[in-house]
Amino acid sequence: MASRSSSVSFLLTLIAAPLLALVLHICIGKYPLNPTLIPSLFVKGLCGISEHNPEQLVLFNIRLPRAIMAVLFGATMGVTGASLQSILKNPLLSPYTLGISSGAAVGAALSLAFNLGVFSTEASAFTFALLATFLTLTISRFRGGLSPVTIVLAGIIVTALFQGVLTLIQIIAQPENVSAIVGWIAGRLNAVTWNHVLLSAPLAFVGMLGILLVRWRIFVLSMGDEEARALGMDVVKERLVVIVLASLAVSSVVTAAGVIGWVCLIAPHLTRLMIGSDPKKLLPASLSLGATFLLIADALAKSVWVYEIPVGVVATLVGAPLFLYLLRRSMHAYGV
């Protein structure tokens, strides 16, 4: 009975934390919304948005798509960060280590440099993000397997390669286009629309759901290659499945929001300190904490200064010292 009660409390906490952060995020901004009016505005908006009602316009056209993308991005980074750190046994690993962020940045920069349009930017960023992941996996298999060490080293090589290409693009691009490229790289949610949400959500959901469905396999992989093989698991195949699922999910949200760091490190580490490494709880809790963290960071980004600060900057300023504290407390869990 106590175990069942604990499970119910855990589930309610997972739902309540991002939900409360979502309400806070929606209400905060240059045009504040009264929290008590949100339910009625939402119900009325479902029947039709009035162009003469500024609160409805702000809620449905600006706040909701931005908030939903923050949830998508944070949740994706939280669950993929936890899964990759587990299967590769590296507490400092993030999805960006695979070269996803640098690949997406190059794709977006190419589109922005040549004024190809919003949807071309999305498609180009997504394509190059997957290309970077493919190169990382290909290089890491030169020695015959997807070992944690070779994957990390291959990711470093691919990231350096794409960073060089990105620098070259910024040098040859027109000055007015360089600012757009820098803004995208800094990470921003202020330009998110419903189109961005609709484009990103399907693959993000597929990737996250797939990872949650194989979370017990992730736990076995986290025990080490020898233990996993002793249980009859094809280590290379299982590791590849998790990496592909994570890459699809991360690529889809990065193309819409840009490069926003630290979520994929903060959420898993904080989760491990709170509830341990049980995969049945670690992955969904990392998902919930990731969404909550980014919602709060974006709320700060649009409210702490006269001008809006890119959420990627806020996430770094808050996340770096917080991660240092969490890492010092959790180093014993990794034997260092």
C-alpha positions as CSV (number, residue, x, y, z in Angstrom):
1,M,0.0,0.0,0.0
2,A,2.8,2.4,0.9
3,S,4.6,1.6,-2.4
4,R,1.4,2.4,-4.4
5,S,0.9,5.6,-2.5
6,S,4.5,6.6,-3.2
7,S,4.1,5.9,-6.9
8,V,0.9,8.0,-7.0
9,S,2.7,10.9,-5.3
10,F,5.6,10.6,-7.7
11,L,3.3,10.7,-10.7
12,L,1.4,13.7,-9.4
13,T,4.7,15.6,-8.7
14,L,5.8,14.9,-12.3
15,I,2.6,16.4,-13.6
16,A,2.3,19.2,-11.2
17,A,5.8,20.7,-11.4
18,P,5.8,21.5,-15.2
19,L,2.1,22.4,-15.0
20,L,2.7,25.1,-12.4
21,A,5.7,26.4,-14.3
22,L,3.6,26.5,-17.5
23,V,1.0,28.7,-15.8
24,L,3.7,31.0,-14.5
25,H,5.3,31.2,-17.9
26,I,2.1,32.1,-19.6
27,C,1.2,34.8,-17.2
28,I,4.6,36.5,-17.1
29,G,5.7,39.0,-19.8
30,K,5.5,42.6,-20.9
31,Y,1.7,42.2,-21.1
32,P,0.9,40.3,-17.8
33,L,-2.1,38.0,-17.7
34,N,-4.2,37.3,-14.6
35,P,-3.9,33.6,-13.7
36,T,-7.5,33.5,-12.7
37,L,-8.6,34.5,-16.2
38,I,-6.6,31.8,-18.0
39,P,-9.3,29.1,-17.8
40,S,-12.0,31.3,-19.2
41,L,-9.7,32.8,-21.9
42,F,-8.8,29.3,-22.9
43,V,-12.4,28.0,-23.1
44,K,-13.6,31.1,-25.0
45,G,-10.6,30.9,-27.4
46,L,-11.5,27.3,-28.3
47,C,-14.7,28.6,-29.6
48,G,-12.9,31.3,-31.6
49,I,-10.3,33.9,-31.0
50,S,-11.5,37.5,-31.1
51,E,-9.3,40.0,-32.8
52,H,-10.6,42.7,-30.4
53,N,-9.6,40.8,-27.3
54,P,-5.9,41.5,-26.7
55,E,-5.7,39.0,-23.9
56,Q,-6.9,36.2,-26.1
57,L,-4.5,37.2,-28.9
58,V,-1.5,37.3,-26.4
59,L,-2.5,33.9,-24.9
60,F,-3.1,31.9,-28.1
61,N,-0.8,33.6,-30.7
62,I,2.2,34.3,-28.5
63,R,2.3,32.7,-25.0
64,L,0.9,29.2,-25.7
65,P,3.1,28.2,-28.7
66,R,6.2,29.6,-26.9
67,A,5.3,27.8,-23.7
68,I,4.6,24.5,-25.5
69,M,7.9,24.7,-27.3
70,A,9.7,25.3,-24.0
71,V,8.0,22.2,-22.6
72,L,8.9,20.2,-25.7
73,F,12.5,21.4,-25.7
74,G,13.1,20.9,-22.0
75,A,11.4,17.5,-21.8
76,T,13.4,16.3,-24.8
77,M,16.7,17.5,-23.5
78,G,16.0,16.0,-20.0
79,V,15.1,12.5,-21.1
80,T,17.7,12.3,-23.9
81,G,20.4,13.6,-21.6
82,A,19.6,11.0,-19.0
83,S,19.5,8.2,-21.5
84,L,22.7,9.0,-23.2
85,Q,24.6,9.6,-20.0
86,S,23.4,6.2,-18.8
87,I,24.2,4.1,-21.9
88,L,27.6,5.8,-22.4
89,K,28.4,6.0,-18.6
90,N,29.6,9.6,-18.8
91,P,28.0,12.2,-16.5
92,L,29.3,15.1,-18.6
93,L,27.7,13.8,-21.8
94,S,24.8,15.7,-23.6
95,P,23.0,15.1,-26.8
96,Y,25.1,18.0,-28.2
97,T,28.2,15.8,-27.8
98,L,27.0,13.8,-30.8
99,G,27.5,17.0,-33.0
100,I,23.7,17.7,-33.2
101,S,23.9,21.3,-32.2
102,S,26.9,22.2,-34.4
103,G,25.3,20.4,-37.4
104,A,22.0,22.2,-36.8
105,A,23.8,25.5,-36.5
106,V,25.5,25.0,-39.8
107,G,22.2,24.1,-41.5
108,A,20.4,27.1,-40.1
109,A,23.4,29.4,-40.9
110,L,23.4,28.4,-44.5
111,S,19.7,29.1,-44.8
112,L,19.9,32.4,-43.0
113,A,23.0,33.5,-44.8
114,F,21.2,33.1,-48.2
115,N,17.8,34.3,-47.0
116,L,16.1,31.0,-47.9
117,G,13.1,31.6,-45.6
118,V,11.8,30.2,-42.2
119,F,10.8,26.7,-43.4
120,S,14.0,26.3,-45.3
121,T,15.9,27.2,-42.2
122,E,14.0,24.5,-40.2
123,A,14.6,21.9,-42.9
124,S,18.2,22.7,-43.4
125,A,19.0,22.7,-39.7
126,F,17.2,19.4,-39.2
127,T,19.0,17.8,-42.2
128,F,22.5,18.9,-41.0
129,A,21.8,17.9,-37.4
130,L,21.0,14.3,-38.6
131,L,24.1,14.5,-40.9
132,A,26.3,15.3,-38.0
133,T,24.9,12.4,-36.0
134,F,25.4,10.1,-38.9
135,L,29.1,11.2,-39.3
136,T,29.6,10.7,-35.5
137,L,28.3,7.2,-35.6
138,T,30.2,6.4,-38.8
139,I,33.5,7.6,-37.4
140,S,33.0,5.9,-34.1
141,R,32.5,2.5,-35.9
142,F,36.0,2.7,-37.6
143,R,37.4,0.7,-34.7
144,G,34.6,-1.9,-34.9
145,G,32.0,-0.8,-32.4
146,L,30.0,2.0,-30.7
147,S,32.0,2.2,-27.5
148,P,31.4,5.1,-25.2
149,V,35.0,6.4,-25.8
150,T,34.9,6.3,-29.6
151,I,31.4,7.9,-29.7
152,V,32.6,10.9,-27.6
153,L,35.8,11.3,-29.5
154,A,33.9,11.1,-32.9
155,G,31.5,13.7,-31.6
156,I,34.3,16.0,-30.7
157,I,35.8,15.6,-34.2
158,V,32.4,16.3,-35.9
159,T,31.6,19.2,-33.7
160,A,35.0,20.8,-34.5
161,L,34.5,20.3,-38.2
162,F,31.1,21.9,-38.2
163,Q,32.2,24.7,-36.0
164,G,34.8,25.5,-38.6
165,V,32.2,25.5,-41.3
166,L,30.0,27.7,-39.2
167,T,32.7,30.3,-38.7
168,L,33.4,30.3,-42.4
169,I,29.7,31.0,-43.2
170,Q,29.6,33.9,-40.7
171,I,32.7,35.4,-42.4
172,I,31.3,35.3,-45.9
173,A,27.7,36.2,-45.0
174,Q,26.2,39.7,-45.3
175,P,26.5,41.7,-42.0
176,E,22.7,41.8,-41.6
177,N,22.4,38.0,-41.9
178,V,25.2,37.4,-39.4
179,S,23.1,38.9,-36.6
180,A,20.3,36.5,-37.4
181,I,22.7,33.6,-37.3
182,V,24.1,34.7,-33.9
183,G,20.5,35.1,-32.6
184,W,19.6,31.6,-33.7
185,I,22.8,30.1,-32.2
186,A,22.1,31.9,-28.9
187,G,18.8,30.0,-28.5
188,R,15.5,31.8,-28.6
189,L,11.9,31.0,-28.0
190,N,10.5,34.5,-28.7
191,A,10.1,33.8,-32.4
192,V,8.3,30.5,-32.0
193,T,4.9,30.1,-33.7
194,W,2.4,27.3,-34.0
195,N,4.1,26.2,-37.2
196,H,7.3,25.5,-35.3
197,V,5.4,23.5,-32.7
198,L,3.6,21.4,-35.3
199,L,6.8,20.7,-37.2
200,S,8.8,19.7,-34.1
201,A,6.2,17.9,-31.9
202,P,5.8,14.7,-33.9
203,L,9.5,13.6,-34.0
204,A,10.0,14.9,-30.5
205,F,7.2,12.7,-29.2
206,V,8.4,9.7,-31.2
207,G,11.9,10.0,-29.8
208,M,10.8,10.5,-26.2
209,L,8.2,7.8,-26.3
210,G,10.7,5.4,-27.8
211,I,13.3,6.1,-25.1
212,L,10.7,5.6,-22.3
213,L,9.6,2.3,-23.8
214,V,13.2,0.9,-23.8
215,R,14.2,2.4,-20.4
216,W,14.8,-1.0,-18.9
217,R,17.3,-1.7,-21.7
218,I,18.9,1.6,-20.9
219,F,19.3,0.5,-17.3
220,V,20.9,-2.7,-18.3
221,L,23.4,-0.9,-20.6
222,S,24.2,1.4,-17.7
223,M,25.5,-1.6,-15.8
224,G,28.3,-2.1,-18.3
225,D,28.9,-3.9,-21.5
226,E,30.0,-7.2,-20.0
227,E,26.9,-7.4,-17.7
228,A,24.6,-6.5,-20.7
229,R,26.1,-9.2,-22.9
230,A,25.8,-11.7,-20.1
231,L,22.1,-11.0,-20.1
232,G,21.9,-11.8,-23.8
233,M,21.8,-8.1,-25.0
234,D,23.3,-6.9,-28.3
235,V,25.1,-3.9,-26.8
236,V,26.0,-2.2,-30.1
237,K,22.5,-2.6,-31.5
238,E,20.7,-1.4,-28.3
239,R,23.0,1.6,-27.9
240,L,22.4,2.5,-31.6
241,V,18.6,2.4,-31.1
242,V,18.8,4.8,-28.1
243,I,21.2,7.2,-29.9
244,V,19.0,7.3,-33.1
245,L,15.9,8.0,-31.0
246,A,17.6,10.7,-29.0
247,S,19.0,12.3,-32.2
248,L,15.6,12.5,-33.9
249,A,14.0,14.1,-30.9
250,V,16.8,16.6,-30.2
251,S,17.2,17.5,-33.9
252,S,13.5,18.3,-34.2
253,V,13.4,20.8,-31.2
254,V,16.8,22.4,-31.9
255,T,15.8,23.4,-35.4
256,A,12.9,25.4,-33.9
257,A,14.5,26.9,-30.8
258,G,18.2,27.1,-31.6
259,V,21.0,25.9,-29.3
260,I,19.9,26.0,-25.7
261,G,22.4,24.3,-23.4
262,W,22.6,22.9,-19.8
263,V,19.0,21.5,-19.7
264,C,20.3,18.1,-20.7
265,L,22.9,18.2,-17.9
266,I,20.9,19.8,-15.1
267,A,17.7,17.7,-15.3
268,P,19.4,14.2,-15.1
269,H,21.8,15.2,-12.4
270,L,19.1,16.8,-10.2
271,T,16.9,13.8,-10.8
272,R,19.6,11.3,-9.7
273,L,20.2,13.2,-6.5
274,M,16.5,13.2,-5.7
275,I,15.3,9.7,-6.6
276,G,18.4,7.7,-7.7
277,S,19.0,5.8,-10.9
278,D,16.0,3.6,-11.2
279,P,15.1,3.8,-14.9
280,K,11.4,3.5,-14.2
281,K,11.6,6.9,-12.4
282,L,14.8,8.5,-13.7
283,L,13.8,9.0,-17.3
284,P,10.2,10.4,-16.8
285,A,11.5,12.5,-13.9
286,S,14.3,14.0,-16.0
287,L,11.7,14.7,-18.7
288,S,9.5,16.6,-16.2
289,L,12.4,18.5,-14.6
290,G,13.8,19.4,-18.0
291,A,10.5,21.0,-19.0
292,T,10.2,22.8,-15.7
293,F,13.7,24.1,-15.8
294,L,13.3,25.6,-19.3
295,L,9.9,27.1,-18.6
296,I,11.4,28.9,-15.6
297,A,14.5,30.0,-17.5
298,D,12.4,31.4,-20.3
299,A,10.1,33.2,-17.9
300,L,13.2,34.9,-16.5
301,A,14.4,35.6,-20.0
302,K,11.4,37.7,-20.8
303,S,10.9,39.4,-17.5
304,V,14.1,40.3,-15.7
305,W,15.3,43.1,-18.0
306,V,13.8,45.9,-20.1
307,Y,14.8,44.0,-23.2
308,E,14.3,40.3,-23.6
309,I,17.3,38.1,-23.1
310,P,17.8,35.0,-25.2
311,V,16.8,32.0,-23.1
312,G,20.0,30.2,-24.1
313,V,21.9,32.9,-22.2
314,V,19.7,32.6,-19.1
315,A,19.9,28.8,-19.1
316,T,23.7,29.1,-19.2
317,L,24.0,31.7,-16.5
318,V,21.7,29.7,-14.2
319,G,22.7,26.2,-15.3
320,A,26.5,26.5,-15.2
321,P,26.8,27.2,-11.4
322,L,23.9,24.9,-10.6
323,F,25.5,22.1,-12.6
324,L,28.8,22.6,-10.8
325,Y,27.1,22.2,-7.5
326,L,25.1,19.1,-8.6
327,L,28.2,17.5,-10.1
328,R,30.2,17.9,-6.9
329,R,27.4,16.2,-5.0
330,S,26.9,13.4,-7.4
331,M,30.5,12.5,-8.4
332,H,30.5,9.6,-6.0
333,A,27.7,8.0,-8.1
334,Y,30.1,7.7,-11.0
335,G,33.1,6.6,-8.9
336,V,35.1,9.8,-9.4
